[in-house]
Amino acid sequence: MSEWREFMMEHYKKCKSRNPEYRLAQAMRDAREPYRALRARMFHVRKAVVHGTREKAKNAVGNMKQRLDDRADRIEAIAYGDVLHGMKDD
């Protein structure tokens, strides 16, 4: 949740500097969709990194193959964990 809070406060400060009448409640409403888009982009970026790492692992052998597979698994777990965490907040 702190990620959302940081994103929202950054948005609030930027808008407040342009418009002194801007309120925190309005910032919370306005920042929701850009934050969702940011999370979706991060999921797709991680998905592309996992795909590239798995492709490299196909051509690797031995210890390097294991390290690449482990890295892909870890990134994939982070991506899906972020999705589940986002579902909890929505």
N, C-alpha and C positions, 0 to 999 in steps of 0.2 A: 504494500500500500504506500510505502514511502516514495516509491517511484512515481506514482500518480500524484502524490502531494508535491513533489519537486517540480513535476511537469506543470501542474496547475499553478503553483506559485510563480514560476517563471513567466507563464502566460499572463498572470495577474499583474505582475510588476511591469511587464512590457506594455500592456494596455493602460495601466494606471498612469504611466509616464506620459502617454498621449492624451488621456482624458481623465482629469481629476475626479469626475463624477462616477467613474467606473467602480463597481462594488464587487466584493469577493464572491457573493452568490452568483452574480452574472458570469464571473470568470470560471466558476466551477461548471456552469452549464455550457459555456462556450468551449471549454478545453476538453470536454468529454469525447467528441468525435475525432479531433486530431490525435488524441491519445490512443484511441482504438485503432486508428490508421497506423500509428507508429508501432503498436504491438503486432498488427498484421504484417507490416513490412519486416519486422524483426523475425517473425516466424518463417517467412518466405526466404529471407537471407540465410537463416540457419539451415533451412531445408536444402538450399543450393550448396552450402558448405558441406553438409553431410553427403550429398550426392557426389560432389567432387572428391571428397576424401575416400568414399567407398570405391570410386573408379580408380583412384591411385592404389588402393589396397589390392585390387584385382591383379595388378601387374607386379606387386611387391611380393617378397618371399621372407619367410622366417620371422625374426623379431620385428622388422619394419612393418610387415603385414599386420601383426598383432597390435602394434602401437597405433597404426592408422585405424584399424577396426575399433579399438578402445576409444580413440578420439571421436570417431563418428558416433559411437554409442553414447558417449558423454554429451556431445552437442545435441543429439536427438532427444535425450532425456531432458535437457534444459529447455529445449523448444516446447516439448509437450507439457512439461511441468509449468511453464509460463502460461500456456493455454488453460490448463486446469486452474491455476491461480487466478487468471482473469475471469474465468467462469464463476469463481467464488465471489469476486468483487461485483460482478454485474448482477 
